[in-house]
Amino acid sequence: MKHTYFIFSIFFFSLFTNCGTNKNLQEEAPAQFEQAFYTTTDGEMTFYLPVTAIQKNRVELKNIYFKGLKSPIVHNQDGQNRYTASFGIRQSDYVMSSDPREEYGNKMPQKPEKSPVSIEKDQALLEYQENGETKYYVISNIEERK
C-alpha cells in the first residue's frame, strides 16, 4: 500500500512540475503580427517580424529562437514597423595568416542554441518581457522569401 501511494505521489508531482515549465508559454500574442518570414543571403539568415500594433510601454521583444539558433530581435528604424533578427548560418571563408591583423575581419560562427520549448521547423519561439516577466510565444507558418 505504501508503494502505490508513493508511486501515485510521484506521478502527480511530475504532472504538476511539467505544467510549471510551460507556464510562460502564452497562447495569446503579445502584439498584432503580420506574416513572419525569413531570407537567406551570403551565409546569413534574417528573420522578419512585421508588427501592426504593440504596447511598447508594457511589452518588450527580446529574442527569437529559429532553426536551432537564438538571436536578439531588434526594431528596425526603416519607417516600417518591423522587427528583425540575424543569424549566421554558414561559415564563410576565413583568412588564416601569421599576422593577426589580417584575420581581423573573420566572423565567429553562431553556436546552436536549443529553444526552451519544442518547436517545429516552420515555427519560431519569441521571447519577450511583459511587465518585467519573461514569457514565450510560438509563431507559426514562417515562410522563406527570396
Secondary structure, DSSP 8 states (H G I E B T S, - for coil): -HHHHHHHHHHHHHHHHHHHHTTTEESS-SSEE---EEEEETTEEEEEEEEEE--TTTEEEEEEEETTEEEE-EE--SSS-EEEEEEE-S-------SSGGGGTT----------SS---TT-EEEEEEETTEEEEEEE---EE--
